[in-house]
Amino acid sequence: MDPFYYYAQYRVLICKSCQYAIQPNHIAAHLQSEQHKVSRQQSKEIAEKYKDYNLANPHIESVAPEGLIEPIGHLPIHRDGLACSTCSYVCRSLKVIKRHQREVHNIRIGRGRRPESVGWSTNVWCQCFFISVGQRYFKVQQTNQQLIQQATDTTTRLLQLVYRQLDQKEKAIEEKRQIIKDSDDLTEVSSWLDRTQWIRHLEGQDKATIVKLVNPARDEEMELQHVEKSLKRLVEKARQTILQKKINTFTLHRIQNFHAGEDSHKPFHVNLGADTIERYQRVWSKLLIYVLRTAESETRLYRLTEDQ
Protein backbone atom coordinates (compact mmCIF):
# COMPACT_ATOMS: atom_id res chain seq x y z
CA MET A 1 0.00 0.00 0.00
CA ASP A 2 1.29 3.44 -0.93
CA PRO A 3 1.89 5.42 2.30
CA PHE A 4 1.28 8.72 0.49
CA TYR A 5 -1.67 10.54 -1.01
CA TYR A 6 -1.03 13.06 -3.79
CA TYR A 7 -3.20 16.16 -4.17
CA ALA A 8 -2.58 17.35 -7.72
CA GLN A 9 -4.47 20.60 -7.17
CA TYR A 10 -1.99 21.71 -4.50
CA ARG A 11 1.01 19.65 -5.70
CA VAL A 12 1.56 18.16 -2.26
CA LEU A 13 2.32 14.62 -1.20
CA ILE A 14 0.84 13.82 2.21
CA CYS A 15 2.03 10.98 4.43
CA LYS A 16 -1.15 9.20 5.53
CA SER A 17 0.18 8.08 8.91
CA CYS A 18 2.19 11.19 9.84
CA GLN A 19 -0.55 13.50 8.47
CA TYR A 20 1.63 16.17 6.91
CA ALA A 21 3.11 16.95 3.49
CA ILE A 22 6.60 15.75 2.54
CA GLN A 23 9.12 18.13 1.04
CA PRO A 24 10.54 17.35 -2.42
CA ASN A 25 13.63 15.11 -2.42
CA HIS A 26 12.82 13.96 1.14
CA ILE A 27 10.51 11.07 0.25
CA ALA A 28 13.02 8.22 0.52
CA ALA A 29 14.60 9.63 3.68
CA HIS A 30 11.16 10.03 5.28
CA LEU A 31 10.27 6.40 4.58
CA GLN A 32 13.56 5.21 6.08
CA SER A 33 13.04 7.23 9.28
CA GLU A 34 12.04 5.77 12.63
CA GLN A 35 8.36 6.45 11.94
CA HIS A 36 8.24 4.04 8.98
CA LYS A 37 11.48 1.99 8.85
CA VAL A 38 11.00 1.09 5.19
CA SER A 39 13.99 -0.56 3.52
CA ARG A 40 16.31 1.59 1.43
CA GLN A 41 15.45 -0.27 -1.76
CA GLN A 42 11.69 -0.02 -1.27
CA SER A 43 11.99 3.64 -0.26
CA LYS A 44 13.84 4.44 -3.47
CA GLU A 45 11.22 2.60 -5.52
CA ILE A 46 8.39 4.59 -3.95
CA ALA A 47 10.29 7.88 -4.30
CA GLU A 48 10.99 7.09 -7.96
CA LYS A 49 7.25 6.94 -8.55
CA TYR A 50 6.91 10.63 -7.66
CA LYS A 51 10.10 12.03 -9.20
CA ASP A 52 8.23 13.77 -12.06
CA TYR A 53 5.33 15.11 -9.98
CA ASN A 54 6.73 18.66 -9.57
CA LEU A 55 5.96 18.72 -5.85
CA ALA A 56 5.52 22.11 -4.18
CA ASN A 57 8.64 23.29 -2.36
CA PRO A 58 7.78 25.18 0.86
CA HIS A 59 11.25 26.74 0.89
CA ILE A 60 10.48 28.85 -2.19
CA GLU A 61 6.69 29.09 -2.40
CA SER A 62 3.70 29.49 -0.11
CA VAL A 63 1.43 26.46 -0.30
CA ALA A 64 -2.20 26.93 0.76
CA PRO A 65 -5.64 26.77 -0.90
CA GLU A 66 -7.45 29.98 -1.80
CA GLY A 67 -10.81 30.69 -0.19
CA LEU A 68 -12.87 28.47 2.10
CA ILE A 69 -12.72 24.78 1.20
CA GLU A 70 -13.88 21.47 2.64
CA PRO A 71 -11.38 19.77 4.98
CA ILE A 72 -8.57 18.02 3.13
CA GLY A 73 -8.26 14.30 3.84
CA HIS A 74 -5.25 12.85 5.67
CA LEU A 75 -4.60 16.17 7.44
CA PRO A 76 -5.62 16.92 11.05
CA ILE A 77 -8.33 19.54 11.58
CA HIS A 78 -7.57 22.19 14.20
CA ARG A 79 -10.64 23.85 15.70
CA ASP A 80 -8.86 26.66 17.55
CA GLY A 81 -7.78 28.83 14.62
CA LEU A 82 -7.67 32.63 14.60
CA ALA A 83 -8.52 34.21 11.22
CA CYS A 84 -7.65 37.80 10.30
CA SER A 85 -10.72 39.79 9.19
CA THR A 86 -8.68 41.93 6.80
CA CYS A 87 -6.83 39.23 4.87
CA SER A 88 -6.68 35.44 4.56
CA TYR A 89 -4.08 34.98 7.32
CA VAL A 90 -4.81 32.20 9.82
CA CYS A 91 -2.83 31.09 12.87
CA ARG A 92 -3.45 29.35 16.19
CA SER A 93 -1.76 31.71 18.64
CA LEU A 94 -3.16 34.91 20.15
CA LYS A 95 0.35 36.35 20.34
CA VAL A 96 0.95 35.62 16.65
CA ILE A 97 -2.36 37.11 15.44
CA LYS A 98 -1.68 40.26 17.45
CA ARG A 99 1.77 40.51 15.89
CA HIS A 100 0.23 40.02 12.44
CA GLN A 101 -2.33 42.77 13.06
CA ARG A 102 0.39 45.11 14.29
CA GLU A 103 3.06 44.46 11.65
CA VAL A 104 0.91 43.84 8.56
CA HIS A 105 -2.17 46.00 9.15
CA ASN A 106 -0.73 48.52 11.64
CA ILE A 107 -3.49 47.69 14.11
CA ARG A 108 -2.57 47.88 17.78
CA ILE A 109 -4.80 46.28 20.38
CA GLY A 110 -5.68 48.60 23.24
CA ARG A 111 -6.29 47.34 26.74
CA GLY A 112 -9.84 46.46 27.62
CA ARG A 113 -10.95 45.84 24.03
CA ARG A 114 -12.65 42.56 23.27
CA PRO A 115 -10.53 40.29 20.98
CA GLU A 116 -13.43 39.58 18.63
CA SER A 117 -13.89 43.31 17.99
CA VAL A 118 -10.35 44.05 16.90
CA GLY A 119 -9.97 42.25 13.62
CA TRP A 120 -10.05 38.46 13.82
CA SER A 121 -12.40 35.50 14.21
CA THR A 122 -11.95 32.77 16.80
CA ASN A 123 -12.63 29.01 16.83
CA VAL A 124 -11.88 28.81 13.13
CA TRP A 125 -11.36 25.36 11.64
CA CYS A 126 -8.02 25.19 9.90
CA GLN A 127 -5.38 22.86 8.48
CA CYS A 128 -1.82 23.10 7.19
CA PHE A 129 0.29 21.03 4.79
CA PHE A 130 3.77 21.38 6.31
CA ILE A 131 4.65 21.30 10.01
CA SER A 132 7.96 23.19 10.10
CA VAL A 133 9.39 24.97 7.07
CA GLY A 134 6.58 26.55 5.08
CA GLN A 135 3.91 26.00 7.70
CA ARG A 136 0.85 28.05 6.74
CA TYR A 137 -2.64 27.51 8.12
CA PHE A 138 -5.74 27.87 5.95
CA LYS A 139 -9.46 27.90 6.77
CA VAL A 140 -11.72 24.91 6.11
CA GLN A 141 -15.47 24.47 6.34
CA GLN A 142 -16.99 23.41 9.64
CA THR A 143 -18.86 20.47 8.16
CA ASN A 144 -20.15 19.00 11.42
CA GLN A 145 -21.68 22.31 12.46
CA GLN A 146 -23.47 22.58 9.12
CA LEU A 147 -25.04 19.18 9.69
CA ILE A 148 -26.19 20.26 13.12
CA GLN A 149 -27.85 23.37 11.72
CA GLN A 150 -29.67 21.36 9.05
CA ALA A 151 -30.94 18.66 11.39
CA THR A 152 -34.66 18.79 12.17
CA ASP A 153 -35.30 15.38 13.63
CA THR A 154 -35.73 15.53 17.42
CA THR A 155 -33.76 12.36 18.09
CA THR A 156 -30.91 13.53 15.91
CA ARG A 157 -30.80 16.90 17.67
CA LEU A 158 -30.70 15.23 21.08
CA LEU A 159 -27.90 12.92 20.01
CA GLN A 160 -25.95 15.83 18.61
CA LEU A 161 -26.45 17.78 21.81
CA VAL A 162 -25.08 14.87 23.85
CA TYR A 163 -22.14 14.43 21.51
CA ARG A 164 -21.40 18.15 21.60
CA GLN A 165 -21.43 18.21 25.40
CA LEU A 166 -19.14 15.19 25.50
CA ASP A 167 -16.82 16.82 22.98
CA GLN A 168 -16.71 20.00 25.04
CA LYS A 169 -15.86 18.11 28.21
CA GLU A 170 -13.22 16.03 26.46
CA LYS A 171 -11.80 19.12 24.80
CA ALA A 172 -11.63 20.97 28.12
CA ILE A 173 -9.83 18.05 29.75
CA GLU A 174 -7.50 17.59 26.79
CA GLU A 175 -6.70 21.30 26.53
CA LYS A 176 -5.88 21.47 30.21
CA ARG A 177 -3.54 18.53 29.84
CA GLN A 178 -1.99 19.47 26.49
CA ILE A 179 -1.62 23.23 26.73
CA ILE A 180 1.53 24.60 28.31
CA LYS A 181 0.64 26.97 31.13
CA ASP A 182 2.41 29.12 33.66
CA SER A 183 1.85 28.63 37.36
CA ASP A 184 2.45 30.54 40.59
CA ASP A 185 2.81 27.23 42.42
CA LEU A 186 6.55 26.60 42.80
CA THR A 187 5.89 22.86 43.10
CA GLU A 188 4.50 22.75 39.55
CA VAL A 189 7.31 24.55 37.69
CA SER A 190 10.98 23.69 38.06
CA SER A 191 13.36 26.46 39.12
CA TRP A 192 15.25 26.07 35.81
CA LEU A 193 12.09 26.61 33.75
CA ASP A 194 11.14 29.54 35.96
CA ARG A 195 14.57 31.15 35.54
CA THR A 196 14.77 30.67 31.77
CA GLN A 197 11.09 31.71 31.34
CA TRP A 198 10.40 28.93 28.82
CA ILE A 199 6.94 28.42 30.33
CA ARG A 200 6.16 32.09 29.73
CA HIS A 201 7.47 31.84 26.16
CA LEU A 202 5.47 28.70 25.31
CA GLU A 203 2.36 29.45 27.34
CA GLY A 204 -0.79 28.52 25.44
CA GLN A 205 0.98 26.28 22.93
CA ASP A 206 0.05 22.68 22.20
CA LYS A 207 2.45 20.25 23.89
CA ALA A 208 2.30 17.67 21.10
CA THR A 209 3.27 20.28 18.51
CA ILE A 210 6.15 21.61 20.62
CA VAL A 211 7.45 18.07 21.23
CA LYS A 212 7.69 17.50 17.46
CA LEU A 213 9.74 20.68 17.14
CA VAL A 214 12.38 19.49 19.64
CA ASN A 215 12.58 15.86 18.56
CA PRO A 216 16.02 14.68 17.31
CA ALA A 217 16.80 15.42 13.68
CA ARG A 218 15.07 13.06 11.28
CA ASP A 219 16.96 11.19 8.57
CA GLU A 220 15.95 13.73 5.94
CA GLU A 221 17.05 16.70 8.06
CA MET A 222 20.72 16.59 7.18
CA GLU A 223 21.45 20.17 8.28
CA LEU A 224 20.04 19.55 11.75
CA GLN A 225 22.09 16.35 12.02
CA HIS A 226 25.23 18.39 11.29
CA VAL A 227 24.22 20.86 14.01
CA GLU A 228 23.79 18.06 16.56
CA LYS A 229 27.19 16.60 15.71
CA SER A 230 28.87 20.02 15.78
CA LEU A 231 27.38 20.73 19.21
CA LYS A 232 28.78 17.47 20.60
CA ARG A 233 32.22 18.28 19.18
CA LEU A 234 32.10 21.79 20.63
CA VAL A 235 31.10 20.58 24.10
CA GLU A 236 33.80 17.92 24.15
CA LYS A 237 36.45 20.38 22.96
CA ALA A 238 35.46 22.86 25.67
CA ARG A 239 35.45 20.10 28.28
CA GLN A 240 38.94 18.93 27.31
CA THR A 241 40.20 22.52 27.36
CA ILE A 242 39.09 22.85 30.99
CA LEU A 243 40.39 19.41 32.00
CA GLN A 244 43.79 20.26 30.51
CA LYS A 245 43.98 23.36 32.77
CA LYS A 246 44.01 25.79 29.84
CA ILE A 247 41.36 27.93 31.59
CA ASN A 248 42.29 29.74 34.82
CA THR A 249 40.19 29.39 37.96
CA PHE A 250 38.99 33.02 37.89
CA THR A 251 37.40 32.46 34.50
CA LEU A 252 35.77 29.26 35.74
CA HIS A 253 34.20 31.17 38.63
CA ARG A 254 32.84 33.72 36.15
CA ILE A 255 31.46 31.00 33.84
CA GLN A 256 29.67 29.28 36.72
CA ASN A 257 27.54 32.35 37.52
CA PHE A 258 24.27 32.90 35.67
CA HIS A 259 24.49 36.69 36.08
CA ALA A 260 26.71 38.58 33.65
CA GLY A 261 29.74 40.26 35.23
CA GLU A 262 29.48 38.39 38.55
CA ASP A 263 31.55 35.54 39.96
CA SER A 264 30.23 32.38 41.59
CA HIS A 265 31.45 31.12 44.95
CA LYS A 266 32.54 27.91 43.24
CA PRO A 267 34.23 27.26 39.88
CA PHE A 268 32.62 25.66 36.85
CA HIS A 269 33.61 21.99 36.63
CA VAL A 270 33.24 19.39 33.90
CA ASN A 271 34.31 16.27 35.77
CA LEU A 272 30.92 14.70 35.15
CA GLY A 273 29.69 11.26 34.19
CA ALA A 274 29.03 10.42 30.56
CA ASP A 275 25.27 10.20 31.18
CA THR A 276 25.19 13.66 32.76
CA ILE A 277 27.14 15.22 29.90
CA GLU A 278 24.86 13.54 27.36
CA ARG A 279 21.81 14.86 29.20
CA TYR A 280 23.14 18.43 29.16
CA GLN A 281 24.03 18.15 25.48
CA ARG A 282 20.54 16.87 24.72
CA VAL A 283 19.00 19.96 26.32
CA TRP A 284 21.10 22.35 24.23
CA SER A 285 20.51 20.27 21.13
CA LYS A 286 16.75 20.57 21.61
CA LEU A 287 17.02 24.33 22.05
CA LEU A 288 19.02 24.74 18.84
CA ILE A 289 16.76 22.41 16.84
CA TYR A 290 13.67 24.26 18.09
CA VAL A 291 15.06 27.60 16.86
CA LEU A 292 16.28 26.21 13.54
CA ARG A 293 12.99 24.45 12.81
CA THR A 294 10.90 27.51 13.60
CA ALA A 295 13.17 30.33 12.34
CA GLU A 296 11.45 30.43 8.94
CA SER A 297 7.96 29.66 10.22
CA GLU A 298 5.34 32.40 10.14
CA THR A 299 4.03 31.15 13.49
CA ARG A 300 7.27 31.47 15.42
CA LEU A 301 6.92 32.96 18.91
CA TYR A 302 10.01 35.14 18.80
CA ARG A 303 11.73 37.73 16.64
CA LEU A 304 15.33 37.36 15.46
CA THR A 305 17.77 40.26 15.65
CA GLU A 306 19.63 41.45 12.57
CA ASP A 307 22.81 39.65 13.70
CA GLN A 308 20.91 36.43 14.28
Secondary structure, DSSP 8 states (H G I E B T S, - for coil): --SEEEETTTTEEEETTTTEE--TT-HHHHHHSTTT---HHHHHHHHHHTTTS----TTTS----SS-B---TTS--EEEEEEESSSS-EES-HHHHHHHHHHHS-----TT--GGGTTEEEEEEEE-S-SSTT---EEB--HHHHHHHH---HHHHHHHHHHHHHHHHHHHHHHHHHB----S-TTTS-HHHHHHTHHHHHTT-BHHHHHHHHS---TT-HHHHHHHHHHHHHHHHHHHHHHTT-S-HHHHHHHH-SSTT---SS-------HHHHHHHHHHHHHHHHHHHHHTT-TT-SS---S--
